[in-house]
Amino acid sequence: MDITNHVKGLQHIGIPTTDIEKTKQWYKRIGFEIVNETKIMDEKGEVSVAFLKLGNVVLEIYQSQGARLEELKQRETGAVDHIALDVDDIDKVYEKIAADGIMAIEGSPKFLPFWMDGVRFFTIYGPNNEKIEFNQML
């Protein structure tokens, strides 16, 4: 598997939160700026999403509803949900990953209405069940 020609760097770090407004304000206090906000629907309901940026570091802060939110509230420590790699051709990267026998959690690249024109992404599990997302801004 050779995806090195397509990965441009770390795109963002995904952090779930129990209080998105409080989290946005905390990160703003240490210099992050809100660069994108939206709401999406998933199988559990509405998810509030905010992207914050400081230098070349981007955080995806999001607050889910229902059981996901309740599970997060029960944790004694924080959580980093995923690491997203910025790629220039999501379809080529997906083909190479699939050819190596690694299955995408979503089944295939999906679209989300983030940023100006949206993104296409897919996620895989790493060797310790960490999530690694491949993400192309459109």
N, C-alpha and C positions, 0 to 999 in steps of 0.2 A: 504494500500500500504506500503510495507516494502522494501526499496531499500538500507537501511543503511548498510547492509552487503557487498554491492558492490561499494559504493562511497568511494574513497580513499582520496579525498581532492579536492582543487581547482586546475584545470589543467591550465587554462589560461584565460586572459581577452582580448576580441576582440575589437580593436580600429580601426575604419575606418579613413583614412587620405586622404587629397587632394594632398599630395606630399610625397610619401613613402621614397625617398632618404633623404629629409630634416628631416623627422620624425626619421628614423633610426639613423642619425647622432646626433640628439638631445638626444635620449635615450642613445646612446653610451657615450655622454659627462657626463651623470650622473651614469655611471657604468654598463649599460646593455651591453651584448655581443650578437651579431647575432649568433644564433645557427642553423638556418634553413631558407632557402629561396627557393621559387618556384613561378611558374606562373600556374594558372589554368584557365579553361574556364567555365563561367556560361552563363545563358541565355542572358546576356547583353554584353558579350565579355570577354576579357582577364582581369584577376585579378592578381595583383602582391601581394605576401604574404611574410612576414618575421616574424619569431619568434625570440624574444629577451628575454634573461634571465638575472636576477640578483638575486643571492641566489636561493630561491625556488619560485620566482615570474616569471611567463612567460607571455609575451605580444604577442598577434597575431596582427600585424600591417598589414593592407591591403588597397590597392587602387583599387577601381573599376573604370569602365569607364562609359561613357554615362550619363543617367539621374541620376543614383546613385551618381556619382561624382559631378554633377551640384547641386543636392539637398544638398549635404554635404558642398559645397562651399558657399551656401546661409545661413547656420546656423551661429548664432552669438556666440554660445557656442559649445564646443566639444561634442563628443558623445562616449559612451561606448556601443558597439553594443550587446555584449553578455557576459555572465559568463559561463565558461565551467567547469563542474565537471569531474574529472578523475574517470573512473569506470573500474572494472576488468572483467565484462561480459556484454557487450552492449546488447546482446539478452535477457538476464534475466531482465535487467533493463527496456528494452523496453516492455517486456511482462507485467511487474508489472505496468508500467505507463499506458499502453493501457487497462489493466484490470480495472484500476481505472477510465476509461472513459476519459483520457486526450489524445488528439490527437497530434501526432508529426507533426510539420510543413512540414517535408519532406515526410510524409506518413509512412516511415519505416527507419531503420538505413541505412545510405549511406556510401560509401567509398570515401576518398580523399587521394591523394598521398603525404601526409605530413610525415615528419620524415623518418626514414630508410625504414620501411615496410608499411607505410600508417596508416590511422586511420579509424575507423568506428564511426559514430556519429548520433545523432538525436537531434532535438531542440523542446522545448515546449515553450508556452507563459506562463508567470507567471500572477498573479492576476492584475498587472498593465501594462500588455503587454510587460514586460521585457522578453528578451529571455534567456532561460536557456538551455545550451547545455550539453548533456551527451556524453562523448568522451572516446573511448578506443584506446590507441596506440597498434598497432599490432606488 
